[in-house]
């Protein structure tokens, strides 16, 4: 009986740890196109991190799809976004919070080039 109680306590503790970790930071793609590249840099630094779309199973983020962002701490960031056909755009001053979803829509895109 003592072993069963210990096992139950261990399972409850590990479940609590997982719940405390949350879902992490996620991008919600509200642009009308599929994103094939997504990189972040601290605001104004142009020090771009890795392509976050590689975190997705098909390496792209469709319209209305969410993407888990890894290796990024909460803070203010600029984003560089790439689309199929080599179009690139920027989004400036994104506020990223822990375990939260941030979205990017067509209206947020700036300085686009092909």
C-alpha positions in Angstrom: 0.0 0.0 0.0 2.9 2.4 0.8 4.4 1.8 -2.6 1.1 2.6 -4.3 0.8 5.9 -2.4 4.4 6.8 -3.2 3.8 6.0 -6.9 0.6 8.1 -6.9 2.5 11.0 -5.2 5.3 10.8 -7.7 2.8 10.8 -10.7 1.0 13.8 -9.2 4.3 15.7 -8.7 5.4 15.1 -12.3 2.1 16.1 -13.7 2.3 19.3 -11.7 5.8 20.0 -13.1 4.5 19.5 -16.7 1.5 21.9 -16.0 3.9 24.5 -14.6 6.0 24.4 -17.7 3.0 25.6 -19.8 2.8 25.4 -23.5 5.7 27.7 -24.2 5.9 30.6 -26.6 3.9 30.2 -29.8 3.5 32.2 -33.0 0.0 32.3 -34.5 0.3 32.9 -38.3 -2.6 35.2 -39.2 -1.0 36.3 -42.5 -2.7 35.1 -45.6 0.3 33.1 -46.8 2.4 30.1 -45.6 5.5 31.2 -43.7 8.7 29.2 -44.7 11.2 31.2 -42.6 10.7 32.9 -39.2 13.7 34.4 -37.3 13.8 36.7 -34.3 16.3 39.3 -33.2 16.3 41.6 -30.1 14.8 44.9 -31.2 17.1 46.9 -33.4 20.1 44.4 -33.2 19.8 42.6 -36.6 21.2 39.6 -34.8 18.9 36.9 -36.2 18.4 33.6 -34.5 17.7 30.3 -36.1 14.8 29.6 -38.5 12.0 28.7 -36.1 9.9 27.1 -38.8 12.3 24.1 -38.6 10.4 23.4 -35.3 7.3 22.5 -37.3 6.7 18.9 -38.6 6.4 20.1 -42.2 8.9 23.0 -41.8 6.3 25.7 -42.7 3.5 27.5 -40.9 0.2 27.7 -42.8 -2.4 30.5 -42.3 -4.1 30.1 -38.9 -1.4 27.6 -37.7 0.6 28.0 -34.5 4.3 27.4 -34.2 6.3 26.6 -31.1 9.1 29.1 -30.6 12.2 27.7 -28.9 15.4 29.2 -27.5 13.8 32.6 -27.0 13.3 34.5 -23.7 10.4 36.8 -23.1 11.1 40.4 -24.3 10.9 42.7 -27.3 11.9 41.4 -30.7 12.0 42.1 -34.4 11.0 39.3 -36.8 12.2 38.4 -40.2 9.6 36.4 -42.1 10.1 34.5 -45.4 7.5 33.2 -47.7 7.6 30.8 -50.6 9.0 32.5 -53.7 11.6 34.4 -51.7 9.4 37.3 -50.5 10.8 38.6 -47.1 9.1 41.0 -44.7 9.9 42.4 -41.2 7.7 42.9 -38.1 9.2 45.4 -35.6 8.7 45.5 -31.9 6.9 42.3 -31.1 6.3 41.8 -27.3 6.9 38.1 -26.4 5.7 36.8 -23.1 6.4 33.5 -21.4 3.9 30.7 -22.2 1.9 33.0 -24.5 0.8 33.2 -28.1 1.7 36.2 -30.2 0.2 36.7 -33.6 1.4 38.3 -36.9 -1.1 39.5 -39.5 -0.6 41.0 -43.0 -1.1 44.5 -41.5 2.0 44.0 -39.3 4.3 43.3 -42.2 6.8 46.0 -43.1 9.7 46.5 -45.6 8.7 43.6 -47.8 10.8 42.7 -50.8 10.9 39.9 -53.4 
